[in-house]
Amino acid sequence: MNVEHLVKMANQIGSFFETMPDHQQAMTDLISHLKRSWEPRMRRALLAYIEEQGGADLKPFVLEAIRQQPGKLQ
């Protein structure tokens, strides 16, 4: 699994949801989108990247959303 590609995709998706006026709802919607659209191994690889490397290349919005609801991506 290419983590760099996953980070790029997560950031692109996050850019879309970040424009929503309700910040909390936008983060919930981002997580829901990743849960519906990404296969489990993609989500696990992204979570492992955050746990092992801190997620420095993720947009702050994406990182915040995932850190608030990590269990929903599993």
Secondary structure per residue as TSV (DSSP state, phi and psi in degrees):
chain	resnum	aa	ss	phi	psi
A	1	M	-	360.0	124.6
A	2	N	-	-84.6	102.3
A	3	V	H	-64.7	-36.0
A	4	E	H	-59.6	-40.3
A	5	H	H	-68.2	-40.6
A	6	L	H	-62.6	-42.0
A	7	V	H	-62.9	-44.2
A	8	K	H	-60.2	-45.5
A	9	M	H	-64.9	-43.7
A	10	A	H	-60.8	-40.5
A	11	N	H	-66.1	-39.1
A	12	Q	H	-65.2	-43.8
A	13	I	H	-64.7	-42.8
A	14	G	H	-60.3	-37.0
A	15	S	H	-60.2	-37.8
A	16	F	H	-65.9	-52.4
A	17	F	H	-70.2	-28.3
A	18	E	H	-62.1	-22.2
A	19	T	T	-79.1	-8.7
A	20	M	S	-68.2	144.7
A	21	P	S	-68.7	-31.3
A	22	D	-	-94.7	104.2
A	23	H	H	-57.9	-47.4
A	24	Q	H	-65.0	-41.6
A	25	Q	H	-65.7	-36.7
A	26	A	H	-62.4	-41.8
A	27	M	H	-66.9	-40.4
A	28	T	H	-61.9	-42.8
A	29	D	H	-66.5	-37.1
A	30	L	H	-60.9	-48.5
A	31	I	H	-61.9	-42.8
A	32	S	H	-60.8	-41.4
A	33	H	H	-62.5	-47.0
A	34	L	H	-62.7	-38.9
A	35	K	H	-64.5	-41.9
A	36	R	H	-75.8	-37.6
A	37	S	H	-98.1	-24.3
A	38	W	S	-101.4	140.2
A	39	E	-	-72.8	158.0
A	40	P	H	-53.9	-39.4
A	41	R	H	-67.6	-29.4
A	42	M	H	-67.4	-45.1
A	43	R	H	-64.7	-41.9
A	44	R	H	-62.9	-40.1
A	45	A	H	-64.5	-39.4
A	46	L	H	-67.2	-43.5
A	47	L	H	-63.1	-40.2
A	48	A	H	-64.7	-39.9
A	49	Y	H	-59.8	-43.9
A	50	I	H	-65.5	-44.0
A	51	E	H	-66.9	-42.3
A	52	E	H	-84.6	-34.1
A	53	Q	H	-120.0	-0.3
A	54	G	T	85.5	-8.5
A	55	G	T	70.9	28.9
A	56	A	T	-58.8	-28.9
A	57	D	T	-86.5	-4.3
A	58	L	S	-82.1	147.1
A	59	K	-	-60.6	145.0
A	60	P	H	-54.1	-37.5
A	61	F	H	-61.8	-45.1
A	62	V	H	-65.8	-45.3
A	63	L	H	-62.6	-42.7
A	64	E	H	-61.3	-45.4
A	65	A	H	-61.6	-44.8
A	66	I	H	-68.8	-40.5
A	67	R	H	-67.7	-28.5
A	68	Q	H	-74.5	-29.3
A	69	Q	S	-136.5	48.8
A	70	P	G	-61.9	-34.3
A	71	G	G	-64.5	-24.8
A	72	K	G	-76.0	-13.6
A	73	L	G	-92.0	-8.9
A	74	Q	-	-86.8	360.0
